[in-house]
Amino acid sequence: MEKVISVFIDESGDFGFVGDASKYYLITFIFHNQKDDISVNINKIKDRPVFHAGPIIRREYPFQNDTLEERKKLLQSIFMFTYSLPIKIKTFFYNKKEFNNDILKMQARISKDLFNFFLDNKDLFEGYKMKIYYDNGQNELSKLLNFNLAISTIDYEFKKEVHARDYRLYQVADFVTTIKLLEVKMKNSELSKTEKMLIDTRNLKNVYLRTLKKKEL
């Protein structure tokens, strides 16, 4: 039987440097060995809506009519679901001001980090097929992923037609990316009033981030 590791990838930010371009860029990987059955975990939240952490926090569609308490409960649900899963997490963070408006420098740094990560953890992936779940939302990231997976000699393939609504682990990737972005904003005193209302800094540090750290690769 083929041994498979599922990898769900989400990003926050963009590759731009002008106009409304993001200040930070983050990439999150969620690794799940398919031999570890998570059907029971998923069944526990089968009646929950699709989790999309950013809109939950900002009270955007389809959560625009939810109260603060309802949105807190939704965020708590995805957090507890994440906590229960036999997964590993890796998030890469980039402060774009370090690259002096040079997209090639940023791409080179990301490429180097991805290659080193795959190389350093090659023993974990040896003998496995890596199935990549990414919605190809950013062509630049797709190219970097393909290139570095190929030269690392990891056996991999990209799953076609990936939509976040269809995969709870993709929604976990979105959640982790959002929480890691909040960590950066907290350290730089950039949290908005809305963000602070939904997750106070004590809970962010002592509950959310401390728990996620235990699952990091």
C-alpha positions as CSV (number, residue, x, y, z in Angstrom):
1,M,0.0,0.0,0.0
2,E,1.3,3.5,-0.9
3,K,2.3,5.6,2.1
4,V,1.1,9.1,1.8
5,I,1.7,12.4,3.6
6,S,-0.9,15.1,2.8
7,V,0.4,18.6,2.8
8,F,-2.0,21.5,2.9
9,I,-0.6,24.9,2.1
10,D,-1.9,28.4,2.7
11,E,-0.4,31.8,2.4
12,S,-1.1,35.3,3.7
13,G,0.1,38.4,1.8
14,D,1.4,38.8,-1.7
15,F,4.6,39.3,-3.8
16,G,3.9,42.9,-4.4
17,F,5.8,46.0,-3.0
18,V,3.7,49.0,-4.1
19,G,0.2,50.3,-3.6
20,D,-1.9,48.0,-1.4
21,A,0.7,45.3,-1.2
22,S,0.9,43.5,2.1
23,K,3.5,44.3,4.7
24,Y,4.3,40.7,5.6
25,Y,4.2,37.4,3.7
26,L,3.6,34.0,5.4
27,I,3.4,30.4,4.1
28,T,2.0,27.6,6.3
29,F,2.3,23.9,5.7
30,I,0.1,21.3,7.5
31,F,1.5,17.8,7.3
32,H,-0.8,14.8,7.9
33,N,0.3,11.2,7.6
34,Q,-2.7,9.5,6.0
35,K,-2.2,6.4,8.1
36,D,-3.5,8.5,11.0
37,D,-7.3,8.3,10.8
38,I,-8.9,11.7,11.5
39,S,-12.5,10.8,10.5
40,V,-13.7,10.9,14.1
41,N,-12.2,14.4,14.5
42,I,-13.8,15.6,11.3
43,N,-17.2,14.1,12.2
44,K,-17.3,16.1,15.5
45,I,-17.4,19.3,13.5
46,K,-19.5,18.1,10.5
47,D,-22.2,20.6,11.4
48,R,-19.9,23.6,11.6
49,P,-19.6,26.0,8.7
50,V,-16.5,26.3,6.5
51,F,-13.9,27.9,8.7
52,H,-12.2,31.0,7.3
53,A,-10.4,32.7,10.1
54,G,-9.9,36.2,8.6
55,P,-13.6,36.8,7.8
56,I,-14.5,35.4,11.2
57,I,-12.3,37.9,12.9
58,R,-13.2,40.8,10.6
59,R,-17.0,39.9,10.7
60,E,-17.1,39.6,6.9
61,Y,-19.2,37.3,4.7
62,P,-20.6,34.8,5.6
63,F,-20.1,35.8,9.3
64,Q,-21.3,39.4,9.0
65,N,-24.4,38.7,11.0
66,D,-22.8,36.7,13.7
67,T,-22.3,38.2,17.2
68,L,-18.9,38.6,18.8
69,E,-19.6,35.6,21.0
70,E,-20.7,33.4,18.1
71,R,-17.5,34.3,16.2
72,K,-15.4,33.6,19.3
73,K,-17.1,30.1,19.5
74,L,-16.3,29.5,15.8
75,L,-12.7,30.4,16.3
76,Q,-12.5,28.2,19.4
77,S,-14.0,25.3,17.4
78,I,-11.3,25.4,14.8
79,F,-8.7,25.8,17.5
80,M,-9.9,22.8,19.4
81,F,-10.1,20.8,16.1
82,T,-6.5,21.8,15.3
83,Y,-5.4,20.8,18.8
84,S,-7.0,17.3,18.4
85,L,-5.3,16.5,15.1
86,P,-2.2,14.3,14.6
87,I,-0.5,16.9,12.4
88,K,2.8,18.8,12.1
89,I,3.0,22.5,11.3
90,K,5.6,24.7,9.6
91,T,5.1,28.5,9.0
92,F,7.6,30.7,7.1
93,F,7.5,34.4,7.8
94,Y,8.9,37.3,5.8
95,N,8.9,41.0,6.5
96,K,9.0,42.5,3.1
97,K,10.8,45.6,4.0
98,E,14.0,43.5,4.3
99,F,14.0,43.0,0.6
100,N,14.2,46.7,-0.5
101,N,11.3,46.4,-3.0
102,D,13.1,43.7,-4.8
103,I,10.8,40.8,-5.6
104,L,13.7,38.6,-6.9
105,K,15.4,38.8,-3.5
106,M,12.2,37.8,-1.8
107,Q,11.7,34.9,-4.2
108,A,15.3,33.8,-3.7
109,R,15.0,33.8,0.1
110,I,11.7,31.8,0.0
111,S,13.3,29.3,-2.4
112,K,16.3,28.9,-0.2
113,D,14.2,28.4,2.9
114,L,11.9,25.8,1.2
115,F,14.8,23.8,-0.2
116,N,16.6,23.8,3.2
117,F,13.4,22.7,5.0
118,F,12.7,19.8,2.6
119,L,16.4,18.8,2.7
120,D,16.6,18.9,6.6
121,N,13.4,16.9,6.9
122,K,14.0,14.4,4.1
123,D,14.2,11.5,6.5
124,L,10.6,12.2,7.6
125,F,9.4,12.1,4.0
126,E,11.5,9.1,2.8
127,G,9.4,6.3,1.4
128,Y,6.3,8.5,1.2
129,K,4.4,10.1,-1.6
130,M,3.7,13.7,-0.7
131,K,0.3,14.9,-1.9
132,I,0.2,18.7,-2.1
133,Y,-3.1,20.5,-1.5
134,Y,-2.8,24.1,-2.7
135,D,-5.3,26.1,-4.6
136,N,-2.7,27.7,-6.8
137,G,-3.8,31.1,-5.6
138,Q,-0.4,32.6,-6.3
139,N,1.5,31.5,-9.4
140,E,4.8,32.6,-7.9
141,L,4.4,30.4,-4.9
142,S,3.3,27.4,-7.0
143,K,6.5,27.7,-9.1
144,L,8.7,27.9,-6.1
145,L,7.0,24.9,-4.5
146,N,7.4,22.8,-7.7
147,F,11.0,23.8,-8.2
148,N,12.2,23.0,-4.7
149,L,10.2,19.8,-4.3
150,A,11.6,18.6,-7.6
151,I,15.3,19.3,-6.8
152,S,14.9,17.9,-3.3
153,T,14.0,14.5,-5.0
154,I,10.9,14.1,-2.8
155,D,8.2,12.0,-4.5
156,Y,5.3,14.4,-4.8
157,E,2.2,15.4,-6.8
158,F,-0.2,18.3,-6.7
159,K,-3.8,17.5,-6.1
160,K,-6.0,19.1,-8.8
161,E,-9.0,21.3,-8.2
162,V,-8.3,22.1,-4.6
163,H,-10.9,24.3,-2.8
164,A,-10.7,25.2,0.9
165,R,-14.4,24.4,1.4
166,D,-13.8,20.7,0.6
167,Y,-10.9,20.1,3.1
168,R,-11.0,20.7,6.8
169,L,-7.2,20.5,6.9
170,Y,-7.0,23.3,4.4
171,Q,-9.1,25.3,6.7
172,V,-6.6,24.5,9.5
173,A,-3.8,25.8,7.3
174,D,-5.8,29.1,6.9
175,F,-6.4,29.2,10.7
176,V,-2.7,28.7,11.6
177,T,-1.6,31.3,9.0
178,T,-4.0,33.8,10.5
179,I,-2.8,33.1,14.1
180,K,0.8,33.4,13.1
181,L,0.1,36.7,11.4
182,L,-1.6,37.9,14.6
183,E,1.6,36.9,16.5
184,V,3.6,39.2,14.2
185,K,1.2,42.0,14.5
186,M,1.1,41.6,18.3
187,K,4.9,41.8,18.5
188,N,4.8,45.0,16.4
189,S,1.8,46.5,18.3
190,E,-0.3,46.4,15.1
191,L,-3.3,44.5,16.3
192,S,-6.6,46.1,15.4
193,K,-9.4,46.8,17.9
194,T,-11.4,44.0,16.2
195,E,-8.6,41.5,16.5
196,K,-8.1,42.3,20.2
197,M,-11.8,42.0,20.9
198,L,-11.9,38.5,19.4
199,I,-8.6,37.2,20.8
200,D,-7.0,39.1,23.7
201,T,-3.2,39.0,23.7
202,R,-3.0,36.7,26.8
203,N,-5.0,34.0,25.1
204,L,-3.1,34.5,21.9
205,K,0.2,34.0,23.6
206,N,-0.6,31.5,26.3
207,V,-3.2,29.4,24.5
208,Y,-3.2,29.6,20.8
209,L,0.5,30.2,20.1
210,R,1.7,27.9,22.9
211,T,-0.5,25.1,21.6
212,L,0.6,25.5,18.0
213,K,4.2,25.5,18.9
214,K,3.9,21.9,20.2
215,K,2.9,20.8,16.7
216,E,5.7,22.6,14.8
217,L,8.3,20.9,12.8
